[in-house]
Amino acid sequence: MIKILSVLFAFTTSYVSAAELDNGVLVLTDANFDEEIAKHEHILVEFYAPWCGHCKKLAPEYEGAAEVLSKHDPPYVLGKLDATENKASAEKYGIQGFPTLFYFVNGNKMEYTGGRTKDTIVEWVLKKSGPPSTELTCAVIKEKAADSGVKFMVGFFG
């Protein structure tokens, strides 16, 4: 009986502390913020206010970017924090306007300097988190050039 209760308690505790997803975006709170930031090597976080017009306009773009990035290999996470309800985290990071986006790499905050569309968010996150270069075979280069319609391509062989 004690073992069953221990297992049930452990399951309930892990379920309660796990962050939820809202349209593919990790929902952060004061209670889970530090834990979730520590869990993810790379995470872009939007600090928002539910009444903010700019935040409402960003929401579908941000959710679209989260969907694309979640399918990437490795997957990247986008999070959001309602700064009006979670004042401790908002104050900790000096949030004064909405939406404010910060990119966390290994728990270290850096400014987000990308755009506010799905494509520009995805491009920025991949640029900041991906490797500086990728090794490609001749077949892959040929395929990428054919798919993109590129007429001129530069390669480095070293």
C-alpha positions in Angstrom: 0.0 0.0 0.0 2.8 2.4 0.9 4.5 1.7 -2.5 1.3 2.5 -4.4 0.9 5.7 -2.5 4.6 6.6 -3.1 4.2 6.0 -6.8 0.9 7.9 -7.0 2.5 10.8 -5.1 5.5 10.9 -7.4 3.3 10.8 -10.5 1.1 13.6 -9.1 4.0 15.7 -8.1 5.7 15.4 -11.5 2.4 16.1 -13.3 1.7 19.2 -11.2 5.2 20.7 -11.6 5.4 20.0 -15.3 4.9 23.1 -17.5 2.0 23.0 -19.9 1.9 23.9 -23.5 -0.4 26.4 -25.0 -0.5 26.1 -28.8 3.0 24.6 -28.8 4.4 27.4 -26.5 5.7 26.4 -23.0 3.7 28.3 -20.4 6.0 29.7 -17.7 5.1 30.9 -14.3 7.0 32.2 -11.3 6.8 28.6 -9.9 8.4 26.9 -12.9 10.5 29.6 -14.6 13.9 28.9 -13.2 13.4 25.1 -13.5 12.3 25.3 -17.2 15.1 27.7 -18.1 17.6 25.3 -16.6 16.1 22.3 -18.4 16.5 23.8 -21.9 19.9 24.7 -23.3 18.2 27.2 -25.7 14.9 28.8 -25.0 13.3 32.0 -26.3 10.9 33.6 -23.8 8.2 36.1 -24.4 7.1 38.3 -21.5 3.6 39.5 -22.3 0.5 41.1 -21.0 -2.9 39.5 -22.0 -4.4 43.0 -22.7 -1.4 44.2 -24.9 -2.3 44.7 -28.6 1.2 44.0 -29.8 1.3 40.8 -27.8 -2.0 39.7 -29.3 -0.6 40.4 -32.8 2.6 38.5 -32.0 0.8 35.4 -30.6 0.0 33.6 -33.8 3.5 34.3 -35.3 5.1 33.1 -32.1 3.0 29.9 -32.0 3.8 29.2 -35.6 7.5 29.6 -34.9 7.2 27.3 -31.9 5.6 24.6 -34.1 8.4 24.8 -36.7 11.1 24.8 -34.1 9.6 21.9 -32.2 10.0 19.8 -35.3 13.7 20.8 -35.8 16.5 18.4 -35.0 17.3 19.1 -32.2 13.9 20.7 -31.2 14.0 24.2 -29.8 11.5 25.5 -27.2 9.7 28.8 -27.1 8.1 29.9 -23.8 5.9 32.6 -22.6 5.2 34.3 -19.3 2.3 36.4 -18.4 4.2 39.2 -16.7 1.0 40.7 -15.2 0.4 37.5 -13.2 4.0 36.5 -12.6 5.5 39.7 -11.3 8.5 38.1 -9.6 10.0 36.8 -12.8 9.1 39.9 -14.7 10.8 42.1 -12.1 13.8 39.8 -12.0 14.4 40.4 -15.7 13.5 44.1 -15.6 10.4 43.9 -17.9 9.0 47.3 -18.6 7.2 46.9 -21.9 5.3 44.3 -23.7 6.1 42.1 -25.5 9.7 41.7 -24.4 11.6 38.7 -25.7 14.8 37.3 -24.2 16.8 34.3 -25.4 18.4 32.1 -22.7 21.4 30.0 -23.5 22.4 27.6 -20.7 20.4 29.9 -18.4 22.1 33.1 -19.5 19.9 35.9 -20.8 20.6 37.6 -24.0 18.7 40.2 -26.0 16.4 39.0 -28.8 17.2 41.2 -31.8 15.1 39.3 -34.4 11.8 40.1 -36.1 8.3 39.6 -35.1 7.1 37.1 -37.8 7.2 33.3 -37.7 9.9 33.1 -40.3 12.2 35.8 -38.7 11.8 34.2 -35.3 12.7 30.7 -36.6 15.6 32.1 -38.6 17.0 34.0 -35.6 16.7 31.1 -33.2 18.4 28.7 -35.6 21.2 31.2 -36.3 21.8 31.8 -32.6 21.6 28.1 -31.6 22.8 26.1 -34.5 26.3 25.3 -35.5 28.3 28.0 -37.3 28.7 25.7 -40.3 27.4 22.5 -41.6 29.2 19.8 -43.5 27.5 18.9 -46.7 28.1 16.3 -49.4 28.2 17.2 -53.1 24.8 15.4 -53.5 23.2 17.5 -50.7 24.7 20.8 -52.2 23.3 19.9 -55.6 19.9 19.1 -54.1 19.8 22.4 -52.1 20.8 24.4 -55.1 18.1 22.8 -57.3 15.4 23.2 -54.6 16.2 26.9 -54.0 16.8 28.0 -57.5 20.1 29.4 -56.5 22.3 30.4 -59.5 25.5 31.0 -57.6 26.8 29.2 -54.6 30.0 29.5 -52.6 31.6 26.5 -50.9 34.7 26.2 -48.7 36.9 23.2 -49.0 39.5 23.1 -46.3 
